[in-house]
Amino acid sequence: MNKQSILSALIPEAGLQHLGSTYINWAGTGFICALIAGAIDQNSDVPYAAYYTGAVNEAIGFRFWVLLSVAGLLLLCASLPLIYLAHRYNRAVTLANRLRRVIYMFFLVGFDEGGLMIGILLANLVHASDKAALLATKSFLFSGVSFFSILLLIVLNSGLWLIGESVYNPGSKNFSGVVRFVLDKPLKFLVPGYVLFTALALVITFNRQ
């Protein structure tokens, strides 16, 4: 397989247009909310101003996003052998399908939360609200909210979409993309890759401070 065919095989059934439209929905919502909070914050002497500015800060749940991502990864690692049996040998298909749907929900909620954060952080980057930007910087786990930290978050968050939509498609109820690409590989490649992926997920999980 050439590079183009490999990249095409990794894209989930939902397609990249779905990724873009979902980002527009969630990041756009976060961006607009941050703009509204910034406008309200201009009247900081009004009692309700701090309430809405604080609401923007509370929406940036980076630790919760990490929790959803880690939970999804660990559940995926635990379920992959069963998903493989269902795919190759038609065993425990019902259970495997239910697990895939649960895994999908973790990645879906994580991706949506990430999209909302990205919109808010982009608004803060253009100084939608100095107070909200300060609060967001303090709550975010990067050293500062910069263009590159937001870009990194976009890449990682897109990975959640890639895995989640590959594990389970709500329309067809099938798996596709990177999950199908991996499960179609021979066991001599699949087993070492699975062990490495699981070890990496465990390192990420237990290396949080």
JOLINVEN-V613699 format. One record per backbone hydrogen bond with DSSP energy under -0.5 kcal/mol. CO is the residue of the C=O (numbers start at 1). NH is the residue of the N-H. E is the energy in kcal/mol with one decimal. If there is no record, write none. Layout:
CO & NH & E
CO & NH & E
This chain:
2 & 6 & -2.1
3 & 7 & -2.4
4 & 8 & -2.1
5 & 9 & -1.9
6 & 10 & -1.5
7 & 11 & -0.8
8 & 11 & -0.6
10 & 178 & -1.1
11 & 177 & -0.6
12 & 15 & -1.2
15 & 18 & -0.7
15 & 19 & -1.1
16 & 20 & -2.4
17 & 21 & -2.6
18 & 22 & -2.3
19 & 23 & -2.2
20 & 24 & -2.3
21 & 25 & -2.1
22 & 26 & -2.5
23 & 27 & -2.5
23 & 28 & -0.7
24 & 28 & -1.3
25 & 29 & -1.6
26 & 30 & -2.3
27 & 31 & -2.6
28 & 32 & -2.6
29 & 33 & -2.4
30 & 34 & -2.1
31 & 35 & -2.0
32 & 36 & -2.6
33 & 37 & -2.7
34 & 38 & -2.3
35 & 39 & -2.3
36 & 40 & -2.4
37 & 41 & -2.2
38 & 42 & -0.7
39 & 42 & -0.7
40 & 43 & -1.9
41 & 44 & -0.7
43 & 46 & -2.2
46 & 49 & -1.8
46 & 50 & -0.5
48 & 52 & -1.7
49 & 53 & -2.1
50 & 54 & -2.4
51 & 55 & -1.4
52 & 56 & -1.4
53 & 57 & -1.5
54 & 58 & -2.4
55 & 59 & -1.1
56 & 60 & -0.6
57 & 60 & -1.3
59 & 61 & -1.9
60 & 62 & -1.4
61 & 65 & -2.3
62 & 66 & -2.4
63 & 67 & -2.4
64 & 68 & -2.5
65 & 69 & -2.2
66 & 70 & -2.9
67 & 71 & -2.7
68 & 72 & -2.3
69 & 73 & -2.3
70 & 74 & -2.7
71 & 75 & -2.3
72 & 76 & -2.1
73 & 77 & -2.5
74 & 78 & -2.3
75 & 79 & -1.6
76 & 80 & -1.8
79 & 83 & -2.5
80 & 84 & -2.6
81 & 85 & -2.1
82 & 86 & -2.2
83 & 87 & -2.0
84 & 88 & -3.1
85 & 89 & -2.2
85 & 91 & -1.2
86 & 90 & -0.6
92 & 96 & -2.3
93 & 97 & -2.5
94 & 98 & -2.0
95 & 99 & -2.4
96 & 100 & -2.4
97 & 101 & -1.9
98 & 102 & -2.1
99 & 103 & -2.8
100 & 104 & -2.4
101 & 105 & -1.9
102 & 106 & -1.8
103 & 107 & -2.1
104 & 108 & -2.8
105 & 109 & -2.7
106 & 110 & -2.2
107 & 111 & -2.6
108 & 112 & -2.5
109 & 113 & -2.6
110 & 114 & -2.4
111 & 115 & -2.6
112 & 116 & -2.2
113 & 117 & -2.2
114 & 118 & -2.5
115 & 119 & -2.0
116 & 120 & -2.0
117 & 121 & -2.9
118 & 122 & -2.4
119 & 123 & -1.9
120 & 124 & -2.3
121 & 125 & -1.9
122 & 126 & -1.3
123 & 128 & -2.3
124 & 127 & -1.7
129 & 133 & -2.8
130 & 134 & -2.1
131 & 135 & -2.2
132 & 136 & -2.7
133 & 137 & -2.3
134 & 138 & -1.8
135 & 139 & -1.8
136 & 140 & -1.8
144 & 146 & -1.1
146 & 150 & -2.1
147 & 151 & -2.4
148 & 152 & -2.3
149 & 153 & -2.0
150 & 154 & -2.3
151 & 155 & -2.1
152 & 156 & -2.6
153 & 157 & -2.8
154 & 158 & -2.3
155 & 159 & -1.4
156 & 160 & -1.2
157 & 161 & -1.6
158 & 162 & -2.6
159 & 163 & -2.3
160 & 164 & -2.8
161 & 165 & -2.8
162 & 166 & -1.1
163 & 167 & -2.2
164 & 168 & -1.7
166 & 176 & -2.3
168 & 170 & -0.6
169 & 173 & -3.0
174 & 169 & -1.6
176 & 179 & -1.2
176 & 180 & -1.1
177 & 181 & -2.4
178 & 182 & -2.1
179 & 183 & -2.7
180 & 184 & -1.7
182 & 185 & -1.7
186 & 189 & -1.5
186 & 190 & -2.6
187 & 191 & -2.6
189 & 193 & -1.7
190 & 194 & -2.5
191 & 195 & -2.5
192 & 196 & -2.4
193 & 197 & -2.5
194 & 198 & -2.7
195 & 199 & -2.4
196 & 200 & -2.3
197 & 201 & -2.3
198 & 202 & -2.2
199 & 203 & -2.3
200 & 204 & -2.4
201 & 205 & -2.0
202 & 206 & -2.5
203 & 207 & -0.9
205 & 208 & -0.7
